[in-house]
Amino acid sequence: MNTKIAKYGVKPVTRPKIPATKTLDLRNELGKQIVLSETKLVLRTHTKTFKKLADM
């Protein structure tokens, strides 16, 4: 149990484990599009980080 939150008067609750039911297949054309769009998003949001890594 999480005892850190018990110090603040919050009662810890056990949550049920929910297994993943879907699998993501990246081998088809839709999967390639997902990878490309996520890559573009990461490159756009972390531009400065990638510039610093490139200059190392």
mmCIF entry with sequence, helices, sheets and N, C-alpha, C, O atoms, coordinates in Angstrom:
data_MODEL
# 
_entry.id   MODEL 
# 
_entity.id                         1 
_entity.type                       polymer 
_entity.pdbx_number_of_molecules   1 
# 
_entity_poly.entity_id                      1 
_entity_poly.type                           'polypeptide(L)' 
_entity_poly.nstd_linkage                   no 
_entity_poly.nstd_monomer                   no 
_entity_poly.pdbx_seq_one_letter_code       MNTKIAKYGVKPVTRPKIPATKTLDLRNELGKQIVLSETKLVLRTHTKTFKKLADM 
_entity_poly.pdbx_seq_one_letter_code_can   MNTKIAKYGVKPVTRPKIPATKTLDLRNELGKQIVLSETKLVLRTHTKTFKKLADM 
_entity_poly.pdbx_strand_id                 A 
# 
loop_
_entity_poly_seq.entity_id 
_entity_poly_seq.num 
_entity_poly_seq.mon_id 
_entity_poly_seq.hetero 
1 1  MET n 
1 2  ASN n 
1 3  THR n 
1 4  LYS n 
1 5  ILE n 
1 6  ALA n 
1 7  LYS n 
1 8  TYR n 
1 9  GLY n 
1 10 VAL n 
1 11 LYS n 
1 12 PRO n 
1 13 VAL n 
1 14 THR n 
1 15 ARG n 
1 16 PRO n 
1 17 LYS n 
1 18 ILE n 
1 19 PRO n 
1 20 ALA n 
1 21 THR n 
1 22 LYS n 
1 23 THR n 
1 24 LEU n 
1 25 ASP n 
1 26 LEU n 
1 27 ARG n 
1 28 ASN n 
1 29 GLU n 
1 30 LEU n 
1 31 GLY n 
1 32 LYS n 
1 33 GLN n 
1 34 ILE n 
1 35 VAL n 
1 36 LEU n 
1 37 SER n 
1 38 GLU n 
1 39 THR n 
1 40 LYS n 
1 41 LEU n 
1 42 VAL n 
1 43 LEU n 
1 44 ARG n 
1 45 THR n 
1 46 HIS n 
1 47 THR n 
1 48 LYS n 
1 49 THR n 
1 50 PHE n 
1 51 LYS n 
1 52 LYS n 
1 53 LEU n 
1 54 ALA n 
1 55 ASP n 
1 56 MET n 
# 
_struct_asym.id          A 
_struct_asym.entity_id   1 
# 
loop_
_struct_conf.conf_type_id 
_struct_conf.id 
_struct_conf.pdbx_PDB_helix_id 
_struct_conf.beg_label_comp_id 
_struct_conf.beg_label_asym_id 
_struct_conf.beg_label_seq_id 
_struct_conf.pdbx_beg_PDB_ins_code 
_struct_conf.end_label_comp_id 
_struct_conf.end_label_asym_id 
_struct_conf.end_label_seq_id 
_struct_conf.pdbx_end_PDB_ins_code 
_struct_conf.beg_auth_comp_id 
_struct_conf.beg_auth_asym_id 
_struct_conf.beg_auth_seq_id 
_struct_conf.end_auth_comp_id 
_struct_conf.end_auth_asym_id 
_struct_conf.end_auth_seq_id 
_struct_conf.pdbx_PDB_helix_class 
_struct_conf.details 
_struct_conf.pdbx_PDB_helix_length 
HELX_P HELX_P1 AA1 ILE A 5  ? TYR A 8  ? ILE A 5  TYR A 8  5 ? 4  
HELX_P HELX_P2 AA2 GLU A 29 ? THR A 45 ? GLU A 29 THR A 45 1 ? 17 
HELX_P HELX_P3 AA3 THR A 47 ? ALA A 54 ? THR A 47 ALA A 54 1 ? 8  
# 
_struct_conf_type.id          HELX_P 
_struct_conf_type.criteria    ? 
_struct_conf_type.reference   ? 
# 
loop_
_atom_site.group_PDB 
_atom_site.id 
_atom_site.type_symbol 
_atom_site.label_atom_id 
_atom_site.label_alt_id 
_atom_site.label_comp_id 
_atom_site.label_asym_id 
_atom_site.label_entity_id 
_atom_site.label_seq_id 
_atom_site.pdbx_PDB_ins_code 
_atom_site.Cartn_x 
_atom_site.Cartn_y 
_atom_site.Cartn_z 
_atom_site.occupancy 
_atom_site.B_iso_or_equiv 
_atom_site.pdbx_formal_charge 
_atom_site.auth_seq_id 
_atom_site.auth_comp_id 
_atom_site.auth_asym_id 
_atom_site.auth_atom_id 
_atom_site.pdbx_PDB_model_num 
ATOM 1   N N  . MET A 1 1  ? 0.839  -1.190 0.000   1.00 0.00 ? 1  MET A N  1 
ATOM 2   C CA . MET A 1 1  ? 0.000  0.000  0.000   1.00 0.00 ? 1  MET A CA 1 
ATOM 3   C C  . MET A 1 1  ? 0.879  1.247  0.000   1.00 0.00 ? 1  MET A C  1 
ATOM 4   O O  . MET A 1 1  ? 2.026  1.203  0.445   1.00 0.00 ? 1  MET A O  1 
ATOM 5   N N  . ASN A 1 2  ? 0.361  2.313  -0.479  1.00 0.00 ? 2  ASN A N  1 
ATOM 6   C CA . ASN A 1 2  ? 1.094  3.563  -0.546  1.00 0.00 ? 2  ASN A CA 1 
ATOM 7   C C  . ASN A 1 2  ? 0.966  4.287  0.791   1.00 0.00 ? 2  ASN A C  1 
ATOM 8   O O  . ASN A 1 2  ? -0.088 4.833  1.116   1.00 0.00 ? 2  ASN A O  1 
ATOM 9   N N  . THR A 1 3  ? 2.047  4.283  1.556   1.00 0.00 ? 3  THR A N  1 
ATOM 10  C CA . THR A 1 3  ? 2.000  4.914  2.878   1.00 0.00 ? 3  THR A CA 1 
ATOM 11  C C  . THR A 1 3  ? 2.308  6.398  2.819   1.00 0.00 ? 3  THR A C  1 
ATOM 12  O O  . THR A 1 3  ? 2.068  7.109  3.795   1.00 0.00 ? 3  THR A O  1 
ATOM 13  N N  . LYS A 1 4  ? 2.832  6.886  1.704   1.00 0.00 ? 4  LYS A N  1 
ATOM 14  C CA . LYS A 1 4  ? 3.161  8.308  1.595   1.00 0.00 ? 4  LYS A CA 1 
ATOM 15  C C  . LYS A 1 4  ? 1.906  9.177  1.630   1.00 0.00 ? 4  LYS A C  1 
ATOM 16  O O  . LYS A 1 4  ? 1.915  10.250 2.234   1.00 0.00 ? 4  LYS A O  1 
ATOM 17  N N  . ILE A 1 5  ? 0.837  8.728  0.993   1.00 0.00 ? 5  ILE A N  1 
ATOM 18  C CA . ILE A 1 5  ? -0.375 9.548  0.983   1.00 0.00 ? 5  ILE A CA 1 
ATOM 19  C C  . ILE A 1 5  ? -1.181 9.380  2.262   1.00 0.00 ? 5  ILE A C  1 
ATOM 20  O O  . ILE A 1 5  ? -2.046 10.206 2.554   1.00 0.00 ? 5  ILE A O  1 
ATOM 21  N N  . ALA A 1 6  ? -0.917 8.330  3.030   1.00 0.00 ? 6  ALA A N  1 
ATOM 22  C CA . ALA A 1 6  ? -1.627 8.130  4.287   1.00 0.00 ? 6  ALA A CA 1 
ATOM 23  C C  . ALA A 1 6  ? -1.247 9.209  5.300   1.00 0.00 ? 6  ALA A C  1 
ATOM 24  O O  . ALA A 1 6  ? -2.019 9.501  6.213   1.00 0.00 ? 6  ALA A O  1 
ATOM 25  N N  . LYS A 1 7  ? -0.058 9.802  5.143   1.00 0.00 ? 7  LYS A N  1 
ATOM 26  C CA . LYS A 1 7  ? 0.370  10.871 6.056   1.00 0.00 ? 7  LYS A CA 1 
ATOM 27  C C  . LYS A 1 7  ? -0.526 12.094 5.933   1.00 0.00 ? 7  LYS A C  1 
ATOM 28  O O  . LYS A 1 7  ? -0.682 12.847 6.895   1.00 0.00 ? 7  LYS A O  1 
ATOM 29  N N  . TYR A 1 8  ? -1.109 12.296 4.776   1.00 0.00 ? 8  TYR A N  1 
ATOM 30  C CA . TYR A 1 8  ? -1.914 13.483 4.526   1.00 0.00 ? 8  TYR A CA 1 
ATOM 31  C C  . TYR A 1 8  ? -3.405 13.247 4.748   1.00 0.00 ? 8  TYR A C  1 
ATOM 32  O O  . TYR A 1 8  ? -4.224 14.104 4.417   1.00 0.00 ? 8  TYR A O  1 
ATOM 33  N N  . GLY A 1 9  ? -3.756 12.108 5.299   1.00 0.00 ? 9  GLY A N  1 
ATOM 34  C CA . GLY A 1 9  ? -5.145 11.833 5.616   1.00 0.00 ? 9  GLY A CA 1 
ATOM 35  C C  . GLY A 1 9  ? -5.933 11.213 4.480   1.00 0.00 ? 9  GLY A C  1 
ATOM 36  O O  . GLY A 1 9  ? -7.159 11.132 4.554   1.00 0.00 ? 9  GLY A O  1 
ATOM 37  N N  . VAL A 1 10 ? -5.253 10.772 3.426   1.00 0.00 ? 10 VAL A N  1 
ATOM 38  C CA . VAL A 1 10 ? -5.926 10.133 2.299   1.00 0.00 ? 10 VAL A CA 1 
ATOM 39  C C  . VAL A 1 10 ? -5.808 8.630  2.476   1.00 0.00 ? 10 VAL A C  1 
ATOM 40  O O  . VAL A 1 10 ? -4.721 8.105  2.722   1.00 0.00 ? 10 VAL A O  1 
ATOM 41  N N  . LYS A 1 11 ? -6.923 7.949  2.350   1.00 0.00 ? 11 LYS A N  1 
ATOM 42  C CA . LYS A 1 11 ? -6.923 6.504  2.547   1.00 0.00 ? 11 LYS A CA 1 
ATOM 43  C C  . LYS A 1 11 ? -6.546 5.812  1.228   1.00 0.00 ? 11 LYS A C  1 
ATOM 44  O O  . LYS A 1 11 ? -7.228 6.001  0.221   1.00 0.00 ? 11 LYS A O  1 
ATOM 45  N N  . PRO A 1 12 ? -5.464 5.007  1.224   1.00 0.00 ? 12 PRO A N  1 
ATOM 46  C CA . PRO A 1 12 ? -5.078 4.300  -0.009  1.00 0.00 ? 12 PRO A CA 1 
ATOM 47  C C  . PRO A 1 12 ? -6.101 3.239  -0.384  1.00 0.00 ? 12 PRO A C  1 
ATOM 48  O O  . PRO A 1 12 ? -6.668 2.566  0.476   1.00 0.00 ? 12 PRO A O  1 
ATOM 49  N N  . VAL A 1 13 ? -6.323 3.104  -1.681  1.00 0.00 ? 13 VAL A N  1 
ATOM 50  C CA . VAL A 1 13 ? -7.299 2.154  -2.204  1.00 0.00 ? 13 VAL A CA 1 
ATOM 51  C C  . VAL A 1 13 ? -6.584 1.242  -3.199  1.00 0.00 ? 13 VAL A C  1 
ATOM 52  O O  . VAL A 1 13 ? -5.784 1.714  -4.007  1.00 0.00 ? 13 VAL A O  1 
ATOM 53  N N  . THR A 1 14 ? -6.869 -0.064 -3.144  1.00 0.00 ? 14 THR A N  1 
ATOM 54  C CA . THR A 1 14 ? -6.283 -0.983 -4.118  1.00 0.00 ? 14 THR A CA 1 
ATOM 55  C C  . THR A 1 14 ? -7.128 -0.951 -5.386  1.00 0.00 ? 14 THR A C  1 
ATOM 56  O O  . THR A 1 14 ? -8.355 -1.030 -5.333  1.00 0.00 ? 14 THR A O  1 
ATOM 57  N N  . ARG A 1 15 ? -6.464 -0.837 -6.505  1.00 0.00 ? 15 ARG A N  1 
ATOM 58  C CA . ARG A 1 15 ? -7.143 -0.792 -7.799  1.00 0.00 ? 15 ARG A CA 1 
ATOM 59  C C  . ARG A 1 15 ? -6.973 -2.133 -8.507  1.00 0.00 ? 15 ARG A C  1 
ATOM 60  O O  . ARG A 1 15 ? -5.930 -2.771 -8.366  1.00 0.00 ? 15 ARG A O  1 
ATOM 61  N N  . PRO A 1 16 ? -7.970 -2.569 -9.261  1.00 0.00 ? 16 PRO A N  1 
ATOM 62  C CA . PRO A 1 16 ? -7.826 -3.835 -9.985  1.00 0.00 ? 16 PRO A CA 1 
ATOM 63  C C  . PRO A 1 16 ? -6.871 -3.686 -11.165 1.00 0.00 ? 16 PRO A C  1 
ATOM 64  O O  . PRO A 1 16 ? -6.810 -2.635 -11.803 1.00 0.00 ? 16 PRO A O  1 
ATOM 65  N N  . LYS A 1 17 ? -6.135 -4.744 -11.441 1.00 0.00 ? 17 LYS A N  1 
ATOM 66  C CA . LYS A 1 17 ? -5.246 -4.749 -12.593 1.00 0.00 ? 17 LYS A CA 1 
ATOM 67  C C  . LYS A 1 17 ? -6.074 -4.998 -13.847 1.00 0.00 ? 17 LYS A C  1 
ATOM 68  O O  . LYS A 1 17 ? -6.816 -5.977 -13.928 1.00 0.00 ? 17 LYS A O  1 
ATOM 69  N N  . ILE A 1 18 ? -5.941 -4.101 -14.826 1.00 0.00 ? 18 ILE A N  1 
ATOM 70  C CA . ILE A 1 18 ? -6.692 -4.232 -16.069 1.00 0.00 ? 18 ILE A CA 1 
ATOM 71  C C  . ILE A 1 18 ? -5.715 -4.596 -17.174 1.00 0.00 ? 18 ILE A C  1 
ATOM 72  O O  . ILE A 1 18 ? -4.858 -3.785 -17.525 1.00 0.00 ? 18 ILE A O  1 
ATOM 73  N N  . PRO A 1 19 ? -5.824 -5.807 -17.732 1.00 0.00 ? 19 PRO A N  1 
ATOM 74  C CA . PRO A 1 19 ? -4.890 -6.211 -18.781 1.00 0.00 ? 19 PRO A CA 1 
ATOM 75  C C  . PRO A 1 19 ? -5.218 -5.523 -20.108 1.00 0.00 ? 19 PRO A C  1 
ATOM 76  O O  . PRO A 1 19 ? -6.371 -5.181 -20.374 1.00 0.00 ? 19 PRO A O  1 
ATOM 77  N N  . ALA A 1 20 ? -4.204 -5.329 -20.924 1.00 0.00 ? 20 ALA A N  1 
ATOM 78  C CA . ALA A 1 20 ? -4.408 -4.731 -22.245 1.00 0.00 ? 20 ALA A CA 1 
ATOM 79  C C  . ALA A 1 20 ? -5.136 -5.734 -23.138 1.00 0.00 ? 20 ALA A C  1 
ATOM 80  O O  . ALA A 1 20 ? -4.798 -6.917 -23.160 1.00 0.00 ? 20 ALA A O  1 
ATOM 81  N N  . THR A 1 21 ? -6.133 -5.253 -23.867 1.00 0.00 ? 21 THR A N  1 
ATOM 82  C CA . THR A 1 21 ? -6.915 -6.154 -24.708 1.00 0.00 ? 21 THR A CA 1 
ATOM 83  C C  . THR A 1 21 ? -6.598 -5.999 -26.190 1.00 0.00 ? 21 THR A C  1 
ATOM 84  O O  . THR A 1 21 ? -6.845 -6.918 -26.971 1.00 0.00 ? 21 THR A O  1 
ATOM 85  N N  . LYS A 1 22 ? -6.052 -4.847 -26.591 1.00 0.00 ? 22 LYS A N  1 
ATOM 86  C CA . LYS A 1 22 ? -5.764 -4.616 -27.998 1.00 0.00 ? 22 LYS A CA 1 
ATOM 87  C C  . LYS A 1 22 ? -4.267 -4.710 -28.256 1.00 0.00 ? 22 LYS A C  1 
ATOM 88  O O  . LYS A 1 22 ? -3.448 -4.384 -27.396 1.00 0.00 ? 22 LYS A O  1 
ATOM 89  N N  . THR A 1 23 ? -3.933 -5.160 -29.449 1.00 0.00 ? 23 THR A N  1 
ATOM 90  C CA . THR A 1 23 ? -2.539 -5.161 -29.865 1.00 0.00 ? 23 THR A CA 1 
ATOM 91  C C  . THR A 1 23 ? -2.393 -4.189 -31.028 1.00 0.00 ? 23 THR A C  1 
ATOM 92  O O  . THR A 1 23 ? -3.304 -4.037 -31.842 1.00 0.00 ? 23 THR A O  1 
ATOM 93  N N  . LEU A 1 24 ? -1.260 -3.547 -31.096 1.00 0.00 ? 24 LEU A N  1 
ATOM 94  C CA . LEU A 1 24 ? -1.020 -2.554 -32.129 1.00 0.00 ? 24 LEU A CA 1 
ATOM 95  C C  . LEU A 1 24 ? -0.098 -3.157 -33.177 1.00 0.00 ? 24 LEU A C  1 
ATOM 96  O O  . LEU A 1 24 ? 1.050  -3.489 -32.882 1.00 0.00 ? 24 LEU A O  1 
ATOM 97  N N  . ASP A 1 25 ? -0.599 -3.299 -34.400 1.00 0.00 ? 25 ASP A N  1 
ATOM 98  C CA . ASP A 1 25 ? 0.169  -3.873 -35.499 1.00 0.00 ? 25 ASP A CA 1 
ATOM 99  C C  . ASP A 1 25 ? 0.688  -2.737 -36.370 1.00 0.00 ? 25 ASP A C  1 
ATOM 100 O O  . ASP A 1 25 ? -0.097 -2.029 -37.002 1.00 0.00 ? 25 ASP A O  1 
ATOM 101 N N  . LEU A 1 26 ? 2.018  -2.557 -36.407 1.00 0.00 ? 26 LEU A N  1 
ATOM 102 C CA . LEU A 1 26 ? 2.611  -1.458 -37.157 1.00 0.00 ? 26 LEU A CA 1 
ATOM 103 C C  . LEU A 1 26 ? 3.178  -1.911 -38.496 1.00 0.00 ? 26 LEU A C  1 
ATOM 104 O O  . LEU A 1 26 ? 3.912  -1.153 -39.130 1.00 0.00 ? 26 LEU A O  1 
ATOM 105 N N  . ARG A 1 27 ? 2.862  -3.117 -38.944 1.00 0.00 ? 27 ARG A N  1 
ATOM 106 C CA . ARG A 1 27 ? 3.435  -3.638 -40.182 1.00 0.00 ? 27 ARG A CA 1 
ATOM 107 C C  . ARG A 1 27 ? 2.706  -3.170 -41.439 1.00 0.00 ? 27 ARG A C  1 
ATOM 108 O O  . ARG A 1 27 ? 3.300  -3.156 -42.517 1.00 0.00 ? 27 ARG A O  1 
ATOM 109 N N  . ASN A 1 28 ? 1.451  -2.793 -41.328 1.00 0.00 ? 28 ASN A N  1 
ATOM 110 C CA . ASN A 1 28 ? 0.690  -2.409 -42.522 1.00 0.00 ? 28 ASN A CA 1 
ATOM 111 C C  . ASN A 1 28 ? 0.830  -0.910 -42.800 1.00 0.00 ? 28 ASN A C  1 
ATOM 112 O O  . ASN A 1 28 ? 1.579  -0.214 -42.113 1.00 0.00 ? 28 ASN A O  1 
ATOM 113 N N  . GLU A 1 29 ? 0.117  -0.426 -43.795 1.00 0.00 ? 29 GLU A N  1 
ATOM 114 C CA . GLU A 1 29 ? 0.216  0.979  -44.201 1.00 0.00 ? 29 GLU A CA 1 
ATOM 115 C C  . GLU A 1 29 ? -0.277 1.931  -43.112 1.00 0.00 ? 29 GLU A C  1 
ATOM 116 O O  . GLU A 1 29 ? 0.295  3.005  -42.922 1.00 0.00 ? 29 GLU A O  1 
ATOM 117 N N  . LEU A 1 30 ? -1.325 1.546  -42.404 1.00 0.00 ? 30 LEU A N  1 
ATOM 118 C CA . LEU A 1 30 ? -1.835 2.375  -41.310 1.00 0.00 ? 30 LEU A CA 1 
ATOM 119 C C  . LEU A 1 30 ? -0.808 2.486  -40.183 1.00 0.00 ? 30 LEU A C  1 
ATOM 120 O O  . LEU A 1 30 ? -0.657 3.548  -39.580 1.00 0.00 ? 30 LEU A O  1 
ATOM 121 N N  . GLY A 1 31 ? -0.109 1.395  -39.902 1.00 0.00 ? 31 GLY A N  1 
ATOM 122 C CA . GLY A 1 31 ? 0.934  1.417  -38.884 1.00 0.00 ? 31 GLY A CA 1 
ATOM 123 C C  . GLY A 1 31 ? 2.080  2.338  -39.252 1.00 0.00 ? 31 GLY A C  1 
ATOM 124 O O  . GLY A 1 31 ? 2.620  3.041  -38.398 1.00 0.00 ? 31 GLY A O  1 
ATOM 125 N N  . LYS A 1 32 ? 2.455  2.335  -40.536 1.00 0.00 ? 32 LYS A N  1 
ATOM 126 C CA . LYS A 1 32 ? 3.513  3.231  -40.992 1.00 0.00 ? 32 LYS A CA 1 
ATOM 127 C C  . LYS A 1 32 ? 3.095  4.688  -40.834 1.00 0.00 ? 32 LYS A C  1 
ATOM 128 O O  . LYS A 1 32 ? 3.910  5.537  -40.473 1.00 0.00 ? 32 LYS A O  1 
ATOM 129 N N  . GLN A 1 33 ? 1.836  4.973  -41.100 1.00 0.00 ? 33 GLN A N  1 
ATOM 130 C CA . GLN A 1 33 ? 1.325  6.335  -40.952 1.00 0.00 ? 33 GLN A CA 1 
ATOM 131 C C  . GLN A 1 33 ? 1.334  6.770  -39.490 1.00 0.00 ? 33 GLN A C  1 
ATOM 132 O O  . GLN A 1 33 ? 1.631  7.925  -39.186 1.00 0.00 ? 33 GLN A O  1 
ATOM 133 N N  . ILE A 1 34 ? 1.013  5.853  -38.592 1.00 0.00 ? 34 ILE A N  1 
ATOM 134 C CA . ILE A 1 34 ? 1.037  6.154  -37.154 1.00 0.00 ? 34 ILE A CA 1 
ATOM 135 C C  . ILE A 1 34 ? 2.459  6.502  -36.722 1.00 0.00 ? 34 ILE A C  1 
ATOM 136 O O  . ILE A 1 34 ? 2.674  7.481  -36.008 1.00 0.00 ? 34 ILE A O  1 
ATOM 137 N N  . VAL A 1 35 ? 3.427  5.697  -37.159 1.00 0.00 ? 35 VAL A N  1 
ATOM 138 C CA . VAL A 1 35 ? 4.822  5.933  -36.788 1.00 0.00 ? 35 VAL A CA 1 
ATOM 139 C C  . VAL A 1 35 ? 5.302  7.276  -37.339 1.00 0.00 ? 35 VAL A C  1 
ATOM 140 O O  . VAL A 1 35 ? 5.971  8.028  -36.630 1.00 0.00 ? 35 VAL A O  1 
ATOM 141 N N  . LEU A 1 36 ? 4.972  7.583  -38.581 1.00 0.00 ? 36 LEU A N  1 
ATOM 142 C CA . LEU A 1 36 ? 5.390  8.851  -39.179 1.00 0.00 ? 36 LEU A CA 1 
ATOM 143 C C  . LEU A 1 36 ? 4.786  10.054 -38.452 1.00 0.00 ? 36 LEU A C  1 
ATOM 144 O O  . LEU A 1 36 ? 5.485  11.030 -38.179 1.00 0.00 ? 36 LEU A O  1 
ATOM 145 N N  . SER A 1 37 ? 3.510  9.986  -38.144 1.00 0.00 ? 37 SER A N  1 
ATOM 146 C CA . SER A 1 37 ? 2.862  11.126 -37.491 1.00 0.00 ? 37 SER A CA 1 
ATOM 147 C C  . SER A 1 37 ? 3.389  11.324 -36.069 1.00 0.00 ? 37 SER A C  1 
ATOM 148 O O  . SER A 1 37 ? 3.584  12.459 -35.635 1.00 0.00 ? 37 SER A O  1 
ATOM 149 N N  . GLU A 1 38 ? 3.621  10.233 -35.346 1.00 0.00 ? 38 GLU A N  1 
ATOM 150 C CA . GLU A 1 38 ? 4.169  10.355 -33.989 1.00 0.00 ? 38 GLU A CA 1 
ATOM 151 C C  . GLU A 1 38 ? 5.598  10.872 -34.016 1.00 0.00 ? 38 GLU A C  1 
ATOM 152 O O  . GLU A 1 38 ? 5.997  11.641 -33.141 1.00 0.00 ? 38 GLU A O  1 
ATOM 153 N N  . THR A 1 39 ? 6.373  10.458 -35.015 1.00 0.00 ? 39 THR A N  1 
ATOM 154 C CA . THR A 1 39 ? 7.744  10.939 -35.146 1.00 0.00 ? 39 THR A CA 1 
ATOM 155 C C  . THR A 1 39 ? 7.768  12.428 -35.423 1.00 0.00 ? 39 THR A C  1 
ATOM 156 O O  . THR A 1 39 ? 8.569  13.154 -34.836 1.00 0.00 ? 39 THR A O  1 
ATOM 157 N N  . LYS A 1 40 ? 6.899  12.893 -36.309 1.00 0.00 ? 40 LYS A N  1 
ATOM 158 C CA . LYS A 1 40 ? 6.824  14.322 -36.607 1.00 0.00 ? 40 LYS A CA 1 
ATOM 159 C C  . LYS A 1 40 ? 6.434  15.121 -35.368 1.00 0.00 ? 40 LYS A C  1 
ATOM 160 O O  . LYS A 1 40 ? 6.965  16.205 -35.128 1.00 0.00 ? 40 LYS A O  1 
ATOM 161 N N  . LEU A 1 41 ? 5.507  14.584 -34.586 1.00 0.00 ? 41 LEU A N  1 
ATOM 162 C CA . LEU A 1 41 ? 5.072  15.268 -33.374 1.00 0.00 ? 41 LEU A CA 1 
ATOM 163 C C  . LEU A 1 41 ? 6.211  15.381 -32.368 1.00 0.00 ? 41 LEU A C  1 
ATOM 164 O O  . LEU A 1 41 ? 6.410  16.437 -31.766 1.00 0.00 ? 41 LEU A O  1 
ATOM 165 N N  . VAL A 1 42 ? 6.957  14.299 -32.184 1.00 0.00 ? 42 VAL A N  1 
ATOM 166 C CA . VAL A 1 42 ? 8.081  14.311 -31.239 1.00 0.00 ? 42 VAL A CA 1 
ATOM 167 C C  . VAL A 1 42 ? 9.160  15.278 -31.708 1.00 0.00 ? 42 VAL A C  1 
ATOM 168 O O  . VAL A 1 42 ? 9.707  16.032 -30.903 1.00 0.00 ? 42 VAL A O  1 
ATOM 169 N N  . LEU A 1 43 ? 9.470  15.265 -32.993 1.00 0.00 ? 43 LEU A N  1 
ATOM 170 C CA . LEU A 1 43 ? 10.488 16.170 -33.517 1.00 0.00 ? 43 LEU A CA 1 
ATOM 171 C C  . LEU A 1 43 ? 10.062 17.631 -33.383 1.00 0.00 ? 43 LEU A C  1 
ATOM 172 O O  . LEU A 1 43 ? 10.898 18.506 -33.157 1.00 0.00 ? 43 LEU A O  1 
ATOM 173 N N  . ARG A 1 44 ? 8.771  17.893 -33.523 1.00 0.00 ? 44 ARG A N  1 
ATOM 174 C CA . ARG A 1 44 ? 8.275  19.258 -33.414 1.00 0.00 ? 44 ARG A CA 1 
ATOM 175 C C  . ARG A 1 44 ? 8.300  19.747 -31.964 1.00 0.00 ? 44 ARG A C  1 
ATOM 176 O O  . ARG A 1 44 ? 8.640  20.902 -31.708 1.00 0.00 ? 44 ARG A O  1 
ATOM 177 N N  . THR A 1 45 ? 7.942  18.879 -31.017 1.00 0.00 ? 45 THR A N  1 
ATOM 178 C CA . THR A 1 45 ? 7.856  19.309 -29.627 1.00 0.00 ? 45 THR A CA 1 
ATOM 179 C C  . THR A 1 45 ? 9.218  19.347 -28.935 1.00 0.00 ? 45 THR A C  1 
ATOM 180 O O  . THR A 1 45 ? 9.395  20.104 -27.981 1.00 0.00 ? 45 THR A O  1 
ATOM 181 N N  . HIS A 1 46 ? 10.175 18.555 -29.389 1.00 0.00 ? 46 HIS A N  1 
ATOM 182 C CA . HIS A 1 46 ? 11.485 18.481 -28.731 1.00 0.00 ? 46 HIS A CA 1 
ATOM 183 C C  . HIS A 1 46 ? 12.604 18.939 -29.660 1.00 0.00 ? 46 HIS A C  1 
ATOM 184 O O  . HIS A 1 46 ? 13.660 18.308 -29.722 1.00 0.00 ? 46 HIS A O  1 
ATOM 185 N N  . THR A 1 47 ? 12.379 20.018 -30.372 1.00 0.00 ? 47 THR A N  1 
ATOM 186 C CA . THR A 1 47 ? 13.347 20.510 -31.346 1.00 0.00 ? 47 THR A CA 1 
ATOM 187 C C  . THR A 1 47 ? 14.675 20.878 -30.693 1.00 0.00 ? 47 THR A C  1 
ATOM 188 O O  . THR A 1 47 ? 15.736 20.501 -31.191 1.00 0.00 ? 47 THR A O  1 
ATOM 189 N N  . LYS A 1 48 ? 14.624 21.605 -29.594 1.00 0.00 ? 48 LYS A N  1 
ATOM 190 C CA . LYS A 1 48 ? 15.850 22.044 -28.928 1.00 0.00 ? 48 LYS A CA 1 
ATOM 191 C C  . LYS A 1 48 ? 16.655 20.865 -28.394 1.00 0.00 ? 48 LYS A C  1 
ATOM 192 O O  . LYS A 1 48 ? 17.885 20.875 -28.450 1.00 0.00 ? 48 LYS A O  1 
ATOM 193 N N  . THR A 1 49 ? 15.979 19.870 -27.885 1.00 0.00 ? 49 THR A N  1 
ATOM 194 C CA . THR A 1 49 ? 16.664 18.692 -27.360 1.00 0.00 ? 49 THR A CA 1 
ATOM 195 C C  . THR A 1 49 ? 17.420 17.973 -28.453 1.00 0.00 ? 49 THR A C  1 
ATOM 196 O O  . THR A 1 49 ? 18.565 17.569 -28.249 1.00 0.00 ? 49 THR A O  1 
ATOM 197 N N  . PHE A 1 50 ? 16.802 17.803 -29.614 1.00 0.00 ? 50 PHE A N  1 
ATOM 198 C CA . PHE A 1 50 ? 17.474 17.106 -30.701 1.00 0.00 ? 50 PHE A CA 1 
ATOM 199 C C  . PHE A 1 50 ? 18.621 17.935 -31.267 1.00 0.00 ? 50 PHE A C  1 
ATOM 200 O O  . PHE A 1 50 ? 19.617 17.373 -31.723 1.00 0.00 ? 50 PHE A O  1 
ATOM 201 N N  . LYS A 1 51 ? 18.498 19.266 -31.245 1.00 0.00 ? 51 LYS A N  1 
ATOM 202 C CA . LYS A 1 51 ? 19.609 20.105 -31.690 1.00 0.00 ? 51 LYS A CA 1 
ATOM 203 C C  . LYS A 1 51 ? 20.799 19.964 -30.755 1.00 0.00 ? 51 LYS A C  1 
ATOM 204 O O  . LYS A 1 51 ? 21.940 19.880 -31.210 1.00 0.00 ? 51 LYS A O  1 
ATOM 205 N N  . LYS A 1 52 ? 20.539 19.937 -29.429 1.00 0.00 ? 52 LYS A N  1 
ATOM 206 C CA . LYS A 1 52 ? 21.614 19.764 -28.461 1.00 0.00 ? 52 LYS A CA 1 
ATOM 207 C C  . LYS A 1 52 ? 22.275 18.397 -28.613 1.00 0.00 ? 52 LYS A C  1 
ATOM 208 O O  . LYS A 1 52 ? 23.497 18.288 -28.510 1.00 0.00 ? 52 LYS A O  1 
ATOM 209 N N  . LEU A 1 53 ? 21.487 17.362 -28.855 1.00 0.00 ? 53 LEU A N  1 
ATOM 210 C CA . LEU A 1 53 ? 22.046 16.023 -29.040 1.00 0.00 ? 53 LEU A CA 1 
ATOM 211 C C  . LEU A 1 53 ? 22.867 15.933 -30.313 1.00 0.00 ? 53 LEU A C  1 
ATOM 212 O O  . LEU A 1 53 ? 23.871 15.221 -30.353 1.00 0.00 ? 53 LEU A O  1 
ATOM 213 N N  . ALA A 1 54 ? 22.456 16.642 -31.348 1.00 0.00 ? 54 ALA A N  1 
ATOM 214 C CA . ALA A 1 54 ? 23.186 16.619 -32.614 1.00 0.00 ? 54 ALA A CA 1 
ATOM 215 C C  . ALA A 1 54 ? 24.536 17.305 -32.496 1.00 0.00 ? 54 ALA A C  1 
ATOM 216 O O  . ALA A 1 54 ? 25.483 16.941 -33.192 1.00 0.00 ? 54 ALA A O  1 
ATOM 217 N N  . ASP A 1 55 ? 24.629 18.299 -31.614 1.00 0.00 ? 55 ASP A N  1 
ATOM 218 C CA . ASP A 1 55 ? 25.868 19.052 -31.466 1.00 0.00 ? 55 ASP A CA 1 
ATOM 219 C C  . ASP A 1 55 ? 26.845 18.426 -30.472 1.00 0.00 ? 55 ASP A C  1 
ATOM 220 O O  . ASP A 1 55 ? 27.949 18.941 -30.299 1.00 0.00 ? 55 ASP A O  1 
ATOM 221 N N  . MET A 1 56 ? 26.476 17.353 -29.831 1.00 0.00 ? 56 MET A N  1 
ATOM 222 C CA . MET A 1 56 ? 27.359 16.714 -28.831 1.00 0.00 ? 56 MET A CA 1 
ATOM 223 C C  . MET A 1 56 ? 28.535 16.039 -29.494 1.00 0.00 ? 56 MET A C  1 
ATOM 224 O O  . MET A 1 56 ? 29.376 15.453 -28.813 1.00 0.00 ? 56 MET A O  1 
# 
